[in-house]
Amino acid sequence: MNGKDNNIGDKFFRVAAKFSEIDENSKCEIEDENFVNTEMHIVKLIKEHEGIHVTGIAEMLGVTKGAVSQVLGRLEKKGVVVKERDDKNMSRLVLKLTPKGERLYEVHEAFHAELNEIIKETLENSTEENRIFLKNFLDTVETRMLQIHIK
């Protein structure tokens, strides 16, 4: 890589770090109650994967069932999530959003839409060729980063 490429790499990591910081520090308030990023992501999974259960969320997030149960306990206390018996497997509980949970989902999605709008506006004058290159670049970086094992 030459000097110019290093500047692109540095800029890419600064932007990625800022997105990560925004994502990690994002909070949402619904009915005078604060929700942190982890709670909002679990709400999103429940909304977008009807009939999901604790094990399914844990597998999707790559965390333990205990960690998911801990967050779900907070969400239940805040009146966002309820557990119901699974009609297909009576020994399993499925997760559902309450109306308050639905509102939290909508607010969180609006936040993500705002971030997506920044990207859309930035790319609106780009050529199709440049957009394809950028998508391929990001796909490749993502694939390679998923192969990195941090010790």
C-alpha positions as CSV (number, residue, x, y, z in Angstrom):
1,M,0.0,0.0,0.0
2,N,1.3,3.4,-0.8
3,G,0.9,6.6,1.4
4,K,-2.4,7.5,-0.3
5,D,-3.9,4.1,0.5
6,N,-2.9,4.4,4.2
7,N,-4.9,7.7,4.4
8,I,-7.9,5.9,3.0
9,G,-7.5,3.1,5.6
10,D,-7.1,5.6,8.4
11,K,-10.2,7.5,7.3
12,F,-12.2,4.3,7.0
13,F,-11.3,3.2,10.5
14,R,-12.1,6.7,11.9
15,V,-15.5,6.6,10.2
16,A,-16.1,3.0,11.4
17,A,-15.1,4.0,14.9
18,K,-17.5,6.9,14.9
19,F,-20.4,4.7,13.7
20,S,-19.5,2.2,16.4
21,E,-19.4,5.0,19.0
22,I,-22.8,6.4,17.9
23,D,-24.3,2.9,17.9
24,E,-22.9,2.0,21.3
25,N,-23.8,5.3,23.0
26,S,-27.2,5.6,21.4
27,K,-30.0,5.8,23.9
28,C,-33.7,6.1,23.4
29,E,-36.4,7.4,25.7
30,I,-40.0,6.2,25.6
31,E,-42.5,7.2,28.2
32,D,-39.8,8.6,30.5
33,E,-37.8,5.4,30.4
34,N,-34.3,5.1,28.9
35,F,-33.3,2.2,26.7
36,V,-29.7,1.3,25.8
37,N,-28.4,0.0,22.5
38,T,-28.4,-3.7,23.6
39,E,-32.1,-3.4,24.6
40,M,-33.0,-1.8,21.3
41,H,-31.2,-4.4,19.2
42,I,-33.1,-7.2,21.0
43,V,-36.4,-5.4,20.5
44,K,-35.5,-5.2,16.8
45,L,-34.8,-9.0,16.6
46,I,-38.1,-9.7,18.3
47,K,-40.0,-7.5,15.9
48,E,-38.3,-8.8,12.8
49,H,-38.3,-12.5,13.7
50,E,-41.8,-13.4,14.8
51,G,-41.9,-16.3,17.3
52,I,-38.2,-15.9,18.3
53,H,-37.1,-17.3,21.6
54,V,-34.2,-16.7,24.0
55,T,-32.0,-19.3,22.3
56,G,-32.6,-17.8,18.9
57,I,-31.7,-14.3,20.0
58,A,-28.5,-15.6,21.7
59,E,-27.5,-17.5,18.5
60,M,-28.1,-14.4,16.3
61,L,-26.2,-12.1,18.6
62,G,-23.4,-14.6,19.4
63,V,-23.9,-14.3,23.2
64,T,-25.1,-16.6,26.0
65,K,-28.7,-17.3,26.8
66,G,-28.0,-15.9,30.2
67,A,-26.9,-12.6,28.8
68,V,-30.1,-12.4,26.7
69,S,-32.3,-13.4,29.6
70,Q,-30.8,-10.6,31.7
71,V,-31.6,-8.0,29.1
72,L,-35.1,-9.5,28.6
73,G,-35.7,-9.2,32.3
74,R,-35.1,-5.5,32.1
75,L,-37.3,-5.2,29.0
76,E,-40.1,-7.1,30.7
77,K,-39.9,-4.8,33.8
78,K,-40.0,-1.7,31.5
79,G,-43.2,-3.1,29.8
80,V,-41.7,-3.6,26.4
81,V,-41.6,-7.4,26.0
82,V,-43.8,-10.3,27.1
83,K,-43.2,-14.0,27.1
84,E,-45.9,-16.4,25.8
85,R,-46.0,-20.1,25.5
86,D,-45.1,-21.4,22.0
87,D,-48.2,-23.1,20.4
88,K,-45.8,-25.5,18.6
89,N,-43.6,-26.3,21.6
90,M,-45.4,-25.8,24.9
91,S,-42.1,-26.0,26.8
92,R,-40.7,-23.0,25.0
93,L,-41.5,-19.3,25.5
94,V,-41.7,-17.0,22.5
95,L,-41.1,-13.3,22.8
96,K,-43.6,-10.6,21.7
97,L,-43.5,-6.8,21.8
98,T,-46.0,-4.8,23.7
99,P,-47.4,-1.5,22.2
100,K,-44.6,0.3,24.1
101,G,-42.1,-2.1,22.5
102,E,-43.5,-1.4,19.1
103,R,-43.0,2.4,19.7
104,L,-39.4,1.7,20.8
105,Y,-38.8,-0.3,17.6
106,E,-40.2,2.6,15.5
107,V,-38.0,5.2,17.2
108,H,-34.9,3.0,16.8
109,E,-35.7,2.4,13.2
110,A,-36.0,6.2,12.6
111,F,-32.6,6.6,14.1
112,H,-31.1,4.1,11.7
113,A,-33.0,5.7,8.8
114,E,-31.3,9.0,9.7
115,L,-27.9,7.4,9.5
116,N,-28.9,5.7,6.2
117,E,-29.9,9.1,4.8
118,I,-26.4,10.5,5.5
119,I,-25.0,7.7,3.3
120,K,-27.7,8.1,0.6
121,E,-27.1,11.9,0.4
122,T,-23.3,11.3,0.2
123,L,-23.7,8.9,-2.6
124,E,-26.4,10.6,-4.6
125,N,-24.0,12.2,-7.1
126,S,-21.8,9.1,-7.5
127,T,-21.8,7.0,-10.6
128,E,-23.3,3.5,-10.6
129,E,-19.8,2.2,-11.2
130,N,-18.5,3.9,-8.0
131,R,-21.4,2.6,-5.9
132,I,-20.8,-0.9,-7.1
133,F,-17.1,-0.5,-6.3
134,L,-17.9,0.8,-2.8
135,K,-20.4,-2.0,-2.1
136,N,-17.9,-4.7,-3.3
137,F,-15.2,-3.0,-1.2
138,L,-17.3,-3.0,1.9
139,D,-18.4,-6.6,1.3
140,T,-14.8,-7.7,1.0
141,V,-13.7,-5.8,4.1
142,E,-16.6,-7.2,6.1
143,T,-15.9,-10.8,4.9
144,R,-12.2,-10.5,5.8
145,M,-12.9,-8.9,9.2
146,L,-15.2,-11.7,10.1
147,Q,-12.3,-14.0,9.7
148,I,-10.1,-12.2,12.2
149,H,-9.9,-13.8,15.6
150,I,-9.0,-11.3,18.3
151,K,-6.8,-12.8,21.0
